[in-house]
Structures are given as structure tokens and as C-alpha cells.
Amino acid sequence: MTLRKRIWRIIKENKGRYIGIVILILLGSFYFIAATGVANNLKKLVVGFAKDNRQEDLTFSTDKPIPDIAAMEVESGALIEAYRQYDVKLQDGEVRLLNLTSKINIPAVLSGRGLKNPGDILLDPYFCKTQGLNIGGQIELNGKSFNIVGTMAVPNYVYILKSLYDVLPTSGFGIGIVSAADLKAFPEAVTVYGVRFKDRENINEQIVKLHGLLSEKGYSLSEWLDAKNNKRVSMPWSNINSMQSMSLPVSSAFFLLSCLIVGVVIRRMVKSDGVVIGTLYALGYRRRELTLHYTAIPVLMSAVGGLAGTLLALPCVKPVVDSMLIYYILPDKGITFSLLNLALAVLMPVIFIGLSSFLIIRKILRKAAVELMKGDEQKTKVNFIERTFRLDRFKFNTKFRIREQVRSIPRLLFLVLGVSAASMILLYGFTFNYSMDVVMDRGALSMYQYPLEYNFKEVQNLQDGGIPEGAEPYNTIRCYPEGRESVEFYLMGMELDSVGFKMNDMEGNTLSRDQVNITSPLASRLKLKEGDTISFINKLDGKSYNLTIDGIVETYGVQFVSMPLDKFNRMTGQPLGSYRTVLSSHEIDFDESLLAGVMDARDPEAYEDLAMPTTLIVTSVTALAVLIAVIIIFLITSLMIEESRSTISLMKVFGYRGKEVAKLILNSSTPAVFIGFWLGLPFMLAFGNNLYGYVADITNMLIPMIVNPLYILISFVVIFAVYEITKRLCGKKLEKISMSEVLKKGTE
């Protein structure tokens, strides 16, 4: 007999089982390549553009021009470039003109050509699309005609927001690049400075140093904004970081889970084939030949599944990347894949599964041929669990079902852990979705009693003019705890009779404004409680402060510390009455030249578009969990039927009908599935809390882990629906077992 032919016969006899194994490996490789491919290509686009086109680290304005920029560059160790900008209103939109830069924020031409002649203009592609403009056409701006020569992307406007306090791009707003000479036609244009530090480490320290240099030279600074807090730059970075931080560990967990499950299944199948192995061994086959023969099956399955998953994932990466970049303007550098990741997706399942199978087979082949031919590997033994249950006191059906499970502990554990894994993935998807909904519904927007927030470029003072009725002033600085620069938050000063911002404690009681309050997400990250002291540093000037916490604000996804406005101004060295933000219940006609931006919380539905990626994640995770549950339960049930063929055949000889046998055999797994599901809940909580904590350090946003009982019920129904459907599919296999099966094996 040629062993090679036997491999295909074994696979043909158990097609369903091996197809399930291949699909399981395929899922692991598919998710690994898809997740790493999306994360790496997003990073390549964003990081590559920022590096190649010198994205700014800081932008600011001054009250007077800096005459010697070269000298300031030497003192600060940075590249500094002045550029001018001007907003031109159109009939159905608005375009912000920027002059072409050469040292920082260098535009990248996406289509057409660059600027060559006077009157040339480059526009962002979305503005051209929404305005119906084409390359080769013209656009008239304040009576001056410009020739549209191409489209471009600008490093400091990757996410095109009109105001830094906007959440979504303003409809009809766009960016245009013209020459410095052409921009002189707009004398109202303002000068802005961009900064990129040569030392790419310790950016915060260098920002503080530059701020000190400019202050010493007598410059009054406004619109001082580092890239980390500039949403035009930071928004894509946040998406990349969250994608990487969540996709890589999750994909690796799926991948290793697939390898583990397949390894256990192969182990059970090899052990059940002990008699055949002993017979072949006795016929003269050497240990090396038999080892290679039995290892070839899992290696073949692993290679096919890994390769198929990799090939299927390759064309799926670009559509996902494109969908995530729908609001971002970036040069298209094409989709590339890491050769190392491609190799790992194929080789890791082969190595893990092949190695585990090899060790199992070697262990079995150490036994003598006679011992193997006795079938000891297939014999069930009464173990301590069965003795503990004292099964004699139960009816036959109950006794049979318990024995069917406890006499194969590895199989039982595999089923419980497999269902736990599928339940954990399903619950995680639903919990992530619900947690994001809570953040959107009960986060920052829910705290605004007054929906309009006017933010000024420079500090204002109450002595220069009163605040209208129905509005109130606030002052803020950006801070971070000592030793933890990644945990940034706002220190906010508010008036004692402030009502525009709702602040309740954890019991729902209104907190006093005449004390120091901290939001619950920030308190949780810093492990602070009432009475503790928080030590932090002003990100702008590097000064350190200490405050004692008096109250904790119940909220989600919001990080700030509040205190009385007068105490805030005295502590930070600002004149009494200073403020930088006005919160209002109605629109106020402020001078637009004084404003850095306006945040409008009157239309919360506008923020729902931000949750679109969440829906995609939840849908994919749910589908994956269901598929994994189907495969795991099918493999275990199929394996259980295979190992109980003789018992099933004997029961049919005794007169049991097919449905009665199916109930006894297939329903015996119900308690294990039930236990497995409920084990998935604590596993999910432990996994989610650790992952969310890691994501919080990367993105500076703590997502709450909130479990909704309704989603637990839905997950429970889904898992048991999968279980029932899978039982019915496997029941057909059980019906095919004939009464003569037991006689063939001589075990009656």
C-alpha cells in the first residue's frame, strides 16, 4: 500500500471535517493579512506623506512679523516658514488660499501639474468635485481669475476642516494653493508660521523652548497649536494608531486561536487512529515514514488554508483603506504588503500545527505495535470526574450524556474553550459598538447645556467688554501629568455660577464649581479619587502645578480638570477676568477675525458619521464570531460522532430510533456550550479592558467598557442558534451509521 494514496483517502472520507479545518486556518490568515495590510498601508500613506513633505509640528501667529527667521531657526533647532492665508467666499462655498511653501507643508500634486505661471492654482480634489470644477478650467476669486492646473494634498490639511473646532468637514469648503505673488492680490491675508523640529524626539520640550524664545523677544503669540492637537493633522494619526493598536493584537489572537483549535482537532484524530498506526508499524513501516505520513495531513491543511486566506485577503485591503480615507486628502502610493507578514500568514499555521502533530505522533509511535493494535488510544476510561458524579443515581439518558462528555476531557475542554472564544469575539463586537454609542450619546456633547462654543485666537478679558446674557466665559490650558506625556487633558477655569456646562457626580448630584473637579475617565486612567493630589505640567510653558481633587464628574470619553475661573487665572499667572472661550445659548455676533473657531453642538446627528467605521468593525467581528462558532461546534460534534460510531451502531442494534440516538449523542454537548458561552463574558471583559487601556495610551482617549444586557441576550441566542443548526447538519451524518458498524469492528 502506498501511504501517499492513503492521505487523499483519509481526506475524502472526512471532507466536512477537513474543510472546516481549512476554513478555520483560512480565517486566521485572512484576518492577519487584512489587518496588518490595512494598518501598514495607512501608516505608509500618513507617515510617508508627513515625512516626505515635512508636515509641521507646530503652527502659530504673532502680533508682528519675525524679521530674522534664519536666526530663530538656529536658536530653536527647527525649520520655520511663514506663509499667508486668506478665505474667499463663493456663491455656494468657500476656499482658503495658501501660498506655495518650500520648507514645510510642501504640497503634493495629485493630478495635473504644479504651479508654473502667474494665475495658476491648485485645488484639493474634493473641492473640485463638489464645485464641479475640472483641471484646465478657471475659478474666479474676488474678481481675479485663476487657471486650475491640478489637484493637490497639503500635509497640514490632510483632514480639511475650516475651523479646528469642527468635527466634520464643512460642506463647500476647500483649500487652494497659489504663488506668493498671486496672494498679494489679497491684502487682507494673514501670516501664519509653521514649524518642524529637526530633532524628532522630545517634541514637547522643544515646543516649550520655542515658546520661551518668542516670549523673551516680545512677541505676543496666538493660535499656538501643536500637531498632536491639530485635528487637521492628528485625526488620521488617531485612526492609524487605534487601527494598529486594536488590529494587531486582535488579529494575532484570532490567528493563534485558529492554530490552537486545529492542533487539538488533529491531536484527537491522530489518537483515534492508533490501531491503524500500530498495524502499519507492525507491517514494517519505519517510525520516520509513519511520522511523515501523518504529519503530511495537518501540514497540507495548514498550507492550503494559510495560502488561501492570504490570497483572499490581498484584494480586500485596498477597498478597506479607501473607505477609511474617505475624508482624508493623501497621495495614493499604492498598496504594498510586507513579505514577512505574507510568509508568517502561511508558515505560522504550518509550523504550529505541524509541530504539535509531529510531537503527538512521535509520542504515540513510542509504543509497541502490539499495544497500539489493542486500541488503547480509543478506549475510554472512568476518570475521577465520572466517579465524583456518582452516575448510578441518574436515569440512563442523563447518565449516558454525562459519560459521553466527561470520558473525553480534552474534547470537552476544547468545546468549552472554543465556544468561549466565539462568544468572546461576538460579545466584544457588540460591547465595542455599544460603548462607542455611549461615548457619542453621553460624552462631551451631552455635557453642553449651552450648545455654542466660541473660541478666541488670543486671551480676552472681561474688563474689555461684558459677556452677553445667556453666555459665560471659560479659560483653558493644555496639560499632562508628570511623567505621562501621552495622557493630555484640559485644565478649565469656569465662573462659580456657571450653568452652560453640566457637571454631575457619580450619583447624579450637581457638583459645585467652587472646587476642583476631574472627569471620571481621566481619574480612572490616573487612578485618582477624591482627596488625592494631581501633579501636572502646562504643555505650553512647562510650568508644573498641584491640585487636590474635590469631586469626580460622571461622563464618558472626556478628559479635563475644572476649577474656579479666578483661581485658575491667578495660578497660571493671567490677569483676573481672562478668558479664551465663551459658551452661549444663542448665536453671538463676534468679530470673526478674533475667533479661532466655533463648535456647534446643536446637531448631534452630524457626529454620527464618525461612528461609520464602528459599524463596519461590529459587522465583520459578528460575522467572524458566528463563522468560528459554526466551525468549532461542527468539528467537535463531528469528532464526537466519529469517536462514538460503535456506540451509535450498538444503540441502533438495541432498537433505539435515529432521533433518540441523536438526542442522546448530540444534546450531551448542551451544558458544555452553555458553560462556554458564560465563560466568554469574563474573558471578553478581561481582554477588552486590557486592550482599551492600551488604546487609551496610544490615542489619549479612554473608551468605557460598558456591557449591555440586551447584547448579551442576543449573543446567547446567536450562539445557541448556531449550535442547533450545526447539530441538525451533523445529525445527517449520524443517520448514515449502520447497525453493522459495531459488528465490523468486533466490539460487540
N, C-alpha and C positions, 0 to 999 in steps of 0.2 A: 504493500500500500504506500502510495506517495503522500507524505504528510502535507505537502503543499495543496493537494486537491482537497484534503480534509478541511482546510481553513475555509474554503469557499462553501463547503457543505455545511459547516457549523453556522456560518453567517446566514446561509439560505434558510436553514431550519428555524432560526430565531430572528427573522428580518425585523419585526417590530421592535425588539429589544435593542438591536444594534442601530437601527435608525434613530431611536431615542437617544442612545449614547452619542451618536454623531451630531445630532441637533444640539445636545447639551454642550458639547465641546465647541460647536459652531457658535453658539450664543456667547460663550466666554470670549472666544477670539474676535467675534464681530464687535462686541461691546468694547473690548480692549482697543482694537484698532480705530473704531469710530470715535471713542472718547479721546484717546491720545492724539488722533489725527486732527480733530476739531480744535482741541486746546493748543496743540503745537502750531497749527496754521494761523489761528487767531493771534497767537503770540508773535509769530513771524511777521504778520502784517503790521501789528501795532508797534512792536518793539523795533522792527526794521525801519518803519517809517519815522519813528521818533529819533532813532539814531542817525539814519542816513540824511534826514532833512533837518536835524538839530532842533528838535522840539524844545520849547522854552521850559525852564524850571520855575520861572517867576515872571510876573508881569506887574508893572506899577506905573503910576503917573506922578508927576511932580508939579509944584506951583510955578517953577521956572525951568528953562532948558538947562541941561547938563552941558557945559561948554566943552569940556575935555573928556570925552567918553573913553579915549585910549588910556588916559591916566587912571580913570576909575576902574577900567578893566584890569590894569596891572595891580592896583591896590586890593581889589576884591577877588582876583583869580578867576575871573569869569568873562564870557563873551557878552557884551551888552550892545544892543542895537535899538535905535529909535525908529519908529515907524508911525505913520499918520493914518487915521481912520475917520470916515465920515459916513453917516447914514443918509441915504437918499430915498425919499418916499416916492412910490409909484402909485398908479391908479388902483392896482389890486395887489400891492405887495410893498416890499422894502428891500433894498440891497445895501450892504455895508461895504464901502470901498476901502481897501487896504493897499498901500503902496508895496511894490515888489521889494523883498528883503534879500540880502545876500549872505548874512552871517547866521541868523536864527530864523526859525519858522520858514524855511525855504519851501515855496510851493512846488508840488509835483504835478506836471502836466499829465492829465489822464487821457485826453483826446485832442486832436488838432495840433497846434504849435504854441510855443511860448511867445512872450511879448517881444516885438521887434521894432515896430513903428509907432509913432505918436498916435494916440487914439485907439490903440489895441486894448482889449480887456479879456480877462479870463474869468469865467463864472463857475460856480460849483454846479455839478451835473443835476442835482435835484431842483435847483432854482430854474435851470434851463427847461427842465421837464415840466414843472408846474406852470411856468410862464409861457410855454410854447415857443421857446427860443431855440435857434439852431446855430451851429458853427457856420460862419460866413454871413450871418445876419447882423443886424445892428440893434442897439438899445440906446434910448435917449434918456439921459440923466441930467435933470435941472437944465435942460436946453442944450446940452452938449452931447453929440452923437459919438458912440463908441462902436468899434468893429469887434464882434465876438470871434476870437481866433481859436478858442479852445476851452476845455473844461479842466479844472484843477482840484487838488486836495491840499489843504493847508494844515500843518502839524498842530497849530493852536486852535483849530476849528474842526477837529475830527468829528465832534458831535456839535452840529451847528445850532447853537442857542443864541437868540437875540440878547437875552439877559441871563446872567449867571444864576439867577434865582428861578428861571424857568425849569420845568421838568421835562417837557416835550418841546421839540422844535416848533417855532411859530409859523403858522401857515403863510406862505408867500414871502418868507424872509430868506435871504441868501447872501452869499459872500462874493465879492468881485475883486480881482487884482488888477491894478493899473500901475503905470510907471509913476515915479515920484513927481516928474514934471507934469503929468496929466492931473495928479491930485492937487496941484497948486491952483487949479481952476476952482477949487472948493476951499476958500479961505477959512471957513468955519471948522475945518478938520482939526482934530485934537491929536496931540502927540502922546504916544504910549511907548514904554520901554520894555523890551523883552530881555531876559537874562538866561543864560545857560552856563552852568558852572563846569569848569574844566575837570575838577576833582569830582567824580561821580559818586563818591562816598560822603556820608555825613552832610547831606544837603541842608538839613535844618540848621546846623551850626553855621554854615556859610550864608544862609539867608539872614540869620541874626547879625552876622558880621557886616553884611552889606547894608542892612537897615541902620546899624550904628554909624557906618561911614557916611551915609547920606544925611543922617540926622546931625552929625557933627559939622557937616558942611553947610547946614542951614536950610536944607530942602524940606518942604512940607510935603509929606507923602500921602497919596490917595490911591484907591483901587489896588492896594498891595495884596496880591493873591498868588500863592504858590500853586504849582501844577497839581499837587495832590488834592487841593480843594477847588480846583477849577474844573467844573463838570464838562466843559468842552474837551478837556484832555483826560480827566480821570474816569469818566463814565465807561469808555471802552476798556480801560485798565481794570476797573472793578469787575466788569463782566468776564474778562480774561482770567483774573485771579480767582473769582468764585468758580468759574468753569474748571480751571485746573485743580483747585483745592478740593472740589467735590467729585470731579470725574475720575481722576487718577486713583484715589483710594477706593471709590465705589466700583470702578471697572476691575481693579485688581482683586477686590473681594469677590465679585462675580466670577472672575477667571479662576481663582483658587478654589472657590466653591464648586465650580464645574469639574475641576480636576479631582477634587476630593470625592465627589459623588460618583464619578465614573470609576475611580480607583476602587471604591468599595464594591460597586456592582461587579467589576471584573474579578475582584477577590472572591466574591460569593460564587460566581460562575466557575472559576477555576477550581475551587474547593469541591464543588458539586461534581466535577469531572474526575474525581480522584480515582475511581475504578478504571476508567479508560486510560488514565496516565499509568496506573500500575500495570495494566495489560500490555501497553506499548513498551513499557520498561522491561517487562518480562520477555517480550518478543525480541529483545536485543537492541532496541534503540538506546543510544547513549544519553546521558543526562544533558549534555550540551545540545544535542539535536532536539530533545523534547522541550528544553528551556526556550530555544529559539522558536520552536513551533508555536508554543502557547503565548509567548511574548509578541509574536507577529500580529496576533489578533488585536490586542489593545493598541499596539503601535500603529497598525493600519487605520483603526478607527480614529485615533488621535490625529494622525497626519491628514486624513480626509476631512475631519471636522475642522481642524485648525486652518487648513488651506482654504476650505470652502467659506469659513467665516471671514477670513482675511480678504478673499476676493469679493465677497458680497459687501464688505464694509467700505472698500475703496471708492466706489461711485457714490456712496451715501454721504461722504464727508463734505463735498462742495455745496450741495443744497443746504445742509445744516449751517455751514459757515456763512453762506449768502443770507440765510434767514436771520442770523444773529447780527449781521452787518447792515440791516435794512436802514438804520438811522445814521450810520457812520460813513464818512467820506474817506476812503483809503485807496491807495494804488493797488490794483489787482496784480499780485506777484505770482499767481497760480497756486495750485495745491501740490504740496510735496509731502512725502512720508518718510519717516525715519526707518532706515534699513534695519536698525537694531530692533525697533518695535515690530516690524514685519516678521523678522526672524523669531522674536520672542513669542509672537502670537501662534506660530506654527510649532516651534521647538519645545516651548514650555509644557504644553499638554503631552507631547510625545515623551519628554524626559520624565515628567512626574508620573504619568500613568504607566509608561513603560518600565520605569524603575520599580514602582510599587508592585507591578505584576511580576517582574523578574524576581524580586525578593520572596514573594508568596510562592511562586513556582519552585524556587530553589529550596524553600523550606519543606514543601510537600515532597519533592524528589529525594530528600534525605532519607525518607522512609523506605523500607524494603518493598519490593514489588508485591510480595505476598500480602503484606499489611495493607497496601493500597488496594489490592484486588478484593479484600474483605469489605471494602466500602465504609471504613471507619469514618471517613471525612463526611459521609452523608448521614451517619447515624445521629439521631437526636438523643440527648442525654438529659436526665432530670437534674436540673440545677437548683441552687439554693433559693432562687425566686419562686420556682414552682413549688418547692417544699414549704416555703413560707406561706403561700396562699392556702394550703390545705384544701386542694380541689375536690376531695371526696365529698364534701358537704354541698357541692353545687350540682345542679342538673347537668345532664350530658352536654346539651348545646353550649351552656356557659362554660363548662369545663373544657370543652373542645376548643372554643375560641381563645381562651386564655392560654392553653398549651400551644396553640398554633403560633402565638406571638412570643411567649417567654422562652420557648425552646430554641429560638434563634435570636439571641440578644443583639449580635451585630446588625442583623437585618432590622430589628425593632428600633435600635438606636438610629440607624440610617434613615428610616422612615420618619421618626420623630424630628431629627435634626434637619432633614430635607424639607419637611412641611414647615418647620420653624423658619428656615431660610426663605422659603417662598412667602410665608406670612410676613416676615420682617421686611422684605422688599416691598410687598404690597402696602403694608401699613406705613412704611416710610414715605412712599409716594403720596398717599392721602394726607399724612401728617404734614409733610412739607407744603402741600397745596393749602391746607387749612391754616398753617402757621403764617404763610405769606398773606393770605386773606385777612387774618387778624392784624398783621402789621399794617396793611393798607387801610383797614377799617378803623382800627383803634390806635394807630401810630400818631405821627406828628399832626396830620390833618385834623384828627378828632380833638386835638387839644386847643385848636383855634376857635375861640368864641367870636373874635373879630377876624374876618376872612382875608383882609388885605394887609400885606406887609410891605411897607416902603423902606428900601434900604439905600442909604446915602453913601456917596463916594468918600466923603470926609465927615469927621465928627461934627455934629451940630450942638447948639447949646440952647436951652430953654430961655435964657435971658435975651436971645436974639429975636425971639418971636414965640408966641404961645402955640400950643398944640390945640387944634380944634376939638370941640366936644365930640365924644364918641371915638376918640383916638387916644393913644398913650405911648410914651417913649420907652425904648429899651436900649441898653448898651451891651455889647458883647466883645469878648476876645477869644481867640482860639488857643487851647491849652492841651497839654498832655501830662500824665502822671510821671513823676520822676522815675527814670529807668525803663519806661514803656512808651516809646515814641509812637508806636503803632496804634495806641489807644487814644485817639484825639477826641476832644469834646469842646463844647462852648461853655464858657463861664458867662452867665447872663445876669445883668442888673435890671430890676424892674421896680416900679413905684409900689408903695405899700398898699395903695387902694386899687391896684391893677385888677382888671376883670377880663381883659381881652384874651388872656391865656389861661386855660383851665388846668388846675393842678389839684389832684386829689391823692390822698394817701392810699395804702393798700387795702384799707377798709372802706374806701369811698368817701371819706370825710375831707372837706376842703382844707388845704394846707395854708398856713399863714405865709404872706410874702415877707414878713419881717423876721426871716430866719434863712438859714442855708438849707436848700433842698436839693436832692440828687435824684435823677431818674432811675427807676429800678433796673433797666438793662445795664447802665453804667455801674451801679452799685454791685450788681451781680458779677460783672467782669472783674471789678477791683476788689470783690469780697469785702464790701463795706456795709456797715449797719449804722443805725442812729447812735450818735455819741462818738463814732470813730473820726479820725482826722485824715483828710485827704491832702497830700502834698503834690503840687503840680507846678508846671513851668509855662509861662506865657510864651507861645511859639514865636511871637513877633520880636520881642526884645530879650528873651532868655531869662527874665526875672522869675524867681520862684516864690510861691505863696503856700500858706497852710490855712485850711478852713475846717471847722468842726461840723459834721453833718447833724442837722436837727430833724430832718424829715426825708422820707423816700416817696417819690412820685410814681404812682402806678401808670405805666404806659408801655408801649411796645416799640422797639426799634429806634428809640430816641435817646440821645446821649447828651445831657447838659447838667450843669450845676447852676442854681439860681440863688440870688441874694438881693437885698435892698439896693436900689439904684445909687443912693448917696454913699453908702458904704463901699459899693463897687468902685465908684469914681475916686473916692479917697484912697482906696487900697491900690488902684492901678495908676495913681498919680494924675488923673484927669480932673479938670475943673468941675465943680459941682454943677449939676444941670446938663452935663454932657450926655449925648445920646447919638446913636447911629442908625436906629431903626424906629419906625413908627408903625404900630399896629392899629388898624382902623376898621370900624364897622361900615364905612362908606368910602366912596372914592374922594380923594383929596387932590386938588389941582396944584401939585408941587412943580417947581421948575425942573423939567426933565434933565437939564444939564447937570443938576446936582445929584441925580439918582443913579445908583449902580444897577438897580433893577427892582421889579415889583413882583411879589409872589401872590398869586390869586388862588385861594382855597375854596372859591365859591362853586367850582365844578369838579367835584371829586371823581366823576366818571372819566375825566381826562387822564387820570393817573392809572386807569385800569389797563391801558395799553402796555404799561410796564410789566404787567403780570403775564403777558402772552407767552414768554419763554417758559414760565412755570407750568402752563397748561400742557405744553409740548413735553416737558420733563415728566409730569404726572402720567400722561397718556402712555409714554414709552415705558416708564417704570411699571405701570399697571399691567401692560401687555406682556412685559418680560416676566413679571411675577407669576401671572397666570400660566404662561408657557412653561416656566420652570416647575410649577406645581403639577401640571399635567404630566410632564416627563418623569418627574420623581415618583409620583404616585403610580404611574403606569409601569415604570421599571420595577418598583418594589412589588406591586401586585402581580406582574408577570413573573418575577422571580419566585414569589411565594407559590404561585400555581405550578411552576416548573418543579420546585422542590417538593411539592405535595402531590405529584402526579399519582404516585402509588396509593396514597390515602384517598384521593378523589375517586380513583378507579375502584378501590375496595368498597367505598361507601356506595357506589352505584351497584356493585355486586350485591350489597346488603339490602338494596331496594330503595335507597334514597333517590328522590327525583332531582332533576337538574337544578331547579330553583332552590330546593332545600340545601343542596350541596353548595350552591353559590352563596346563599345566606351565611352558611357556617364558615366557609373559607374567606369570602371577600369582606363580610361585615366584621370579621375579627380585627380588622385594622382601624375601625372607627374610633376606639378610645385613643389609639396612638396618634391619629390625625387631630383629634380634639386637643390632646396634650401638646402636640407640636405647634398648633396654632397659638395657644395661650403662652407657650414659651417664646414665640416670636415677638410678643409685645415687649417684655423686658429687654430682649436682645435688641429690638429696634430702638428703645429708649436709650440704652447704653451706647449703641452705635451712633445714633443721632446726636446725642449730647456731646460726645467727643468730636464728631465731625463738625457740628455747628460752632463749637468752641474754636476749632482750628480755622474755620472760615471767618469767624469774627476777628481773629488776629490778622488775617490776610486782607479783609475788606473793610475793617473797622465798623462792622455792623453786626450786632448780636440778634440772630433770628430766634425767637422763642420756640421752644419745643412744646407745642400745645396739641394734646390728643383729643380728638372729637369722638365721643361715644358712638355717634351715628356712623362714622367711617369704620370704627371697629366692627360694628354690626354688619356693614356692607362687606368688609373684608372677610368676616366669618362666613357669610352667605356665599361669597365667591369661592372661597377655598373648599367648602363642602359641596358646592355645585360642581366644581371641578372633580372632586372626589367621587361623587355619584356618577357623573358622566364617564369617568375613567373606569369605574367598576363595571359599568354596562359594556364598555368596549372589551374589557378583559374577560367578561362573562362568556363571550362568544368563544374565546379560546378554551375556557373551562368545559364548555359543552362538547368540544371535539375530543376530549379524553374518553376513550372507550373502556369498557369493563375488562377487556383483555389485557390492558396495560399492566395490571398487577401480576397477571399470570406470566407475562413475558419476562418480567424481572425476577420472578421466582421468590417474591417476598410475601406471598400469602401465608 
